[in-house]
């Protein structure tokens, strides 16, 4: 449905799940990760299934992930150079 126009965007480097990763700058974390195809944001604590951003405006909390050591809504957090993002996808039940 939506396609990121990479020709107009600059990239920055973040640490995503322990690995250096280039993401588009000047957007929120959820949008930046979606733009590079990283759709899963966490593991549901109840169903133990992968979740992805849903509303992208801070209502649903489906994009909750650890950003710089704090649980935050990725759609409400601007991406910055060197940011450490941990989606906790390997942990059974994730964190909420």
Secondary structure, DSSP 4 states (H G I P E B T S, - for coil): -----GGG--EEEEEETTEEEEEESSSBHHHHHHHTT--EEEE-TTT--EEE--SSSSSS-TTEEEETTEEEEGGGSB--TT-EEE--TTSTT---
